């Protein structure tokens, strides 16, 4: 599943206020609030800095429990200063029961609330989509490195690749286009999955961004590894051992 998804933003107070207003309408409560980051369960906003630029062109969809919650999410976000990227309503071209509203920020990041019937992923996030400068290369990366964390290809066209995230953990999409920049996505796994993720990626020629090991500065028992995808995004597999 998605353990966490972290975006860096240039104006953290604005982002927390604007997106937080929408998330409250979904019943997603803020679980951390500091001068440098804010968290809502498995979704995190962080302040950018000189070494870590803002995230651009990622799409994160949040789980809504009812259609009316989608309506309120969209309206709250627009009222708080986010850009309307598609008003709340049915999206039958996705699925017969797909009801969603879309917002966008100044960096081109998209935020969606989606309601649909049936089982939903654990956590707050329904799906995440990124864009890739080379769809074939990115598909190969996530199929190779992500296998240890349970990513499997569920569909593929010339324009996109969809992955299922085990758990059930939702859907991860990779689309051709101007690439997503500076996103951090962490998938859940046990210690063996952390090691296999890193080993498989390195064996395939991808760049390590942190070998498997304990990260006590996060919390005791935080065991993780990090690898850069072909567009330089920081991808992690983590076991919290708690």
N, C-alpha and C positions, 0 to 999 in steps of 0.2 A: 504494500500500500504506500501511498504518499506519507512519509514520516513528517516531512515539513517542506514548504516551499517559501523561499525568502526572496523578496524584492528590495532593492535599494532605491530610494527616492531622494530627490533634491530638496523637498520641503516636507519633512516628516510631520510636523504639526498639522499642515493642511491635509496630507494624505490620511493621517489617523482620523481627523475630524470628518473628512468627506466619505471615505470608504467605511469607516467605523459606523457612521450614521446608517448606511445601507445594511451592514452586517447585523446591527442591532435589530433591524426589522425581520431578519431571518432567524432570530433567536440565538445568534452566534455571539457569545460573550467574550469580551477582551480579557485575556488571562495574564498579560504582562504589559507594563507601561513604564518606560524609562526615557531619559533624554535622547538615547541613541537607537532604541528599537521598541516596537510594540508587537504583541502576539495575540492571535485569536486561535488558540488550539494549534493546529498544524499549518497555519498561515502566519507569516512574519513580514513586517515592514521594518526596514533599517534605514538610517540616515546615510547618505553617500558621503564620501570624502575624497581627498586628492588621489588616494591609492585605489579606491573602489568606486568606480563611476556608477551612475544610476542605471537601473534595469530598463531595457527598451524592448517593446514588441513581444511581450508574453501575454498569453490569455489564461486567466484563471476563472473557473466556474465553481460557484458555491452551491451547496445543496439547500433547496427550499422545501419546506414541509407542506406548503399549500400554494395555490396560484396567487392568492391575495398577498402572501408574503413577497412574492416576486414583484407584484405591483408596487408595494411599499418600498422595497429595496431600490427599485429603479427611480422612483420619485424622490426618495431621500437623497440618493446620490446626485441627481440633477440639481435638487435644491441646494446641496452643499457645495456645488461647483464643479462636479465631474461632467463630462460631455456625454450627451445622449448618443449612444451607438446602436440604438434599436430599441424601441419602446416595448414594455412588457406585453406579451401576447403569445398565441400559439405559433409554433414553428413546425408545421407538419412535414416539411422537407427533411427534417432531422428524424422525427418519429411522430406517430399519430398522437401520442400523449405528451409531447414535448412543449412545455410552456416556459418562456424565458424572457428576461430583460437584460439589456447590455449597456455598459458604461465604458468610457475610455478616459485616460488621463493624458496630460500634455506630452508624455514620453511615448505615447502609442501603446501603452499597456491596456488590455481589455479585461473587464471584470463583468461577470455574468452571474445571475441567479437563475437556477433552473429547477423546475418541478417536473417530475414524471413519476408514473406509477411503478410499483415493484420494489425490489430490494435496492438499496442505495449503498454506496461505499461507506466505510467507516471514516470518521473524521468529518471535517467541514467541506472538503474539496471533492467535487464531482469529477472534474477533469481538468487537465492542463494541456495547453497547446503552445508549441514554439514554432518559429520559422527557421529554416536552414538554408545557408548559401548553396549547399550541395546536398540535395535530398538523399541521393544514393549513399553518400559517405556518412551522413548522420543516421540513416536507417541501419547501416552496417554497424555503426558504433553502438547504438542502443540495443540492437539484436544480440551483439556479442557481449558487451559489458553488462547489459541489463538482465541477461538471462539468469544470472546468479540471484537477482532480486525478484525474479518472477515475471519480468516483462516478456510478453509473447506477442508476435504480430497477429493482429486480428483482421486486418484489411490493408490493401495497398493499391494505389493508383499512381499515375505519372505525377500527380500533384501533391500527394500526401501519403503518410503511413500511419496507421493507427495501431497502438499497442494496448493490450489488456494488462492491468496491474493486478497481481495476485492479491488475495486477501479476504474478501473482494476489495480491491483498492481503487476502482475507477478506471479511467481511460487516459492515456497519454498520446497526444498527437504531434506529429512532425510534418510541417507543411513546407513546400518550396516557396522561397521568397526572400525579401530582405531579412537578414538573420536577426533573431532574438539575441540581445546582448546582456551579459552580466546577470543572468539568472542563476539562482542556486536551487537545485532540486535534490532532496534526499529521499531515498526509498528505504523501507524497512527490510531488515534481514537478520538472521542470526550471525554469530561470529564467523561461521564457515562461509556464509554468503558474502560477508564483508571481504574475507580473504580471497574468495574466488572471483568476485567482482574486480578487485584490483589486479589480481594475477592474470585474468583473462584479458583485461584491457591492455596491460603492459605487453603481454605476449603478442597482441595484435598490433602493437606499435603506437598506442595512444599514450598521452602524457600524464604521468602521475601528478597529483596536486596534494598528496598526503598519503603516506603508506598506512596500512592497517595498524591500528594501535589505540591505546586508551587516550582519551581527551579529557583529563580531570578538570581542566579549566571550564568545560561545559557542565559536567557533573560527574561524580564517581560512577564508574561503570560504563561511561560513554565510549563505545568501541566503534570506530568508523574508519573508512578509507575514502579518498577523494580522487577523481580523475576528471580531466578536461575533455569536453566533447569537441568535435571538429571546429566549432565556432568559438571555442574558448569558454564555454559555460561550465560552471563548477558542479559536478554531479557526485553525489555521495550515496553510499549505503551504510546504514547505521544500525547497531543493536544497543539499546539502552541498558540491557542487563539489569532490569528492575521490574 
